[in-house]
Amino acid sequence: MSTFERRCLWALPAGGIITLIAFLPWVSDIGHPAAQYDPPAFARLITSPVGSVTFYGYLVGALCVIFGVLGLYLYLSSTAAHNWAAAGMILGVTGTVSLIAMAFALLSASVVADFYVSGHEDAAALLGNFEGGSAVSARLISLVLVTLVVGLTGGVAMAVAIWRSGRLPKWVGIPLVAAFVLPVSGPIGMAVLIFAGAWIAYKAYNA
């Protein structure tokens, strides 16, 4: 295994850790129901350093996951399961790019919040579109559903590749499927990604 592959594999748990750290302030502050439906509170929180840490941390974490998925594909590409690994890599990267799109939705909300806090109170309704039952949030929901389907399919493909490759313990494909899907749901999914990614990287490094 080359140094590049080894480093890319460790990017899987690194991406989970970075994303989890970035996501926790969102859960405790911005994600609080009282803030979601109170435009002044939501605007203040999303334009604060907490909002910036959430956006950039989520972005960096997602990029790490992409490199991790590429590393896993490279590690399995020389095995009999290379076709499954390629499918898992393509779908995994696609799903992660969809997660990045969600991060930019947060950036869009912060731009509207900047406009609101500058004195344009008529932007309150537009700001609420990012959290309430609106056309904007409906589009975000459809993006989440697509990401879940793509992530599930990619996770299954990569799990089959692990199962057939003989290079990694077969059971590690099970949490990997969850890791491909659950980051959409929050901290639990990110914790699974950290566990599965760290175990894969450790086993590959010591193979």
C-alpha positions, 0 to 999 in steps of 0.5 A, spaced: 500 500 500 502 506 497 503 512 502 498 516 498 493 510 499 494 510 507 493 517 508 487 517 504 484 512 508 485 516 514 482 521 511 475 517 512 475 518 520 478 525 520 473 527 516 468 524 521 471 528 526 472 534 523 464 534 521 462 532 528 466 538 531 463 542 526 456 540 527 455 540 535 455 547 535 449 547 530 445 542 534 446 546 541 445 553 538 443 554 531 439 547 531 435 549 537 427 550 535 427 556 539 432 559 534 430 556 528 423 560 528 425 566 531 428 570 525 433 575 530 435 569 534 437 565 528 440 571 524 444 572 530 447 565 531 448 563 523 452 570 522 456 568 529 463 565 529 459 558 530 455 559 524 462 560 520 465 554 524 459 550 522 460 551 515 467 551 514 468 545 518 462 541 514 466 543 508 473 541 510 470 534 513 466 533 507 472 534 502 476 529 507 471 524 506 472 524 499 479 523 499 478 517 504 473 514 499 478 515 493 483 511 498 479 506 499 477 505 492 485 505 490 486 500 496 481 495 493 482 496 486 487 491 485 482 485 488 477 481 484 472 486 487 474 492 483 468 493 479 464 494 486 469 498 489 469 503 483 461 503 483 462 505 491 467 510 490 463 514 484 456 513 488 460 515 495 463 521 492 457 523 489 453 523 495 458 527 499 458 532 494 451 533 495 452 534 502 457 539 500 451 542 497 447 542 503 453 546 506 452 551 501 445 552 503 447 554 510 452 559 507 446 562 503 442 563 509 448 566 512 448 571 506 440 573 508 441 573 515 447 579 514 442 582 510 437 582 515 441 584 521 443 590 517 436 593 518 432 590 512 427 587 517 423 585 510 428 579 509 425 575 515 420 572 511 426 570 506 430 567 512 424 563 515 424 559 508 431 556 510 427 553 516 420 553 515 415 549 510 417 553 504 419 551 497 426 552 499 426 547 505 422 543 500 428 543 495 433 541 501 428 535 503 429 533 496 436 534 496 437 530 502 432 524 500 437 524 493 443 524 498 440 518 502 439 514 496 445 515 493 449 514 499 445 507 501 447 505 494 454 507 494 455 504 501 452 497 499 457 497 493 463 498 497 461 493 502 460 488 497 467 490 495 470 489 502 466 483 502 469 480 496 476 483 496 479 479 502 483 484 504 479 487 510 474 484 515 467 482 512 463 485 517 466 492 517 462 493 511 456 493 515 458 500 519 461 503 512 454 502 509 451 506 515 457 511 515 455 512 507 448 514 509 447 517 516 452 523 516 445 526 513 442 525 520 447 528 524 452 526 530 450 519 530 452 518 523 459 521 524 460 517 530 459 511 525 464 514 520 469 515 525 469 508 527 468 504 521 473 509 517 479 508 523 478 501 523 479 500 515 485 505 515 488 501 521 487 494 518 489 496 511 495 499 515 497 493 518 495 488 513 
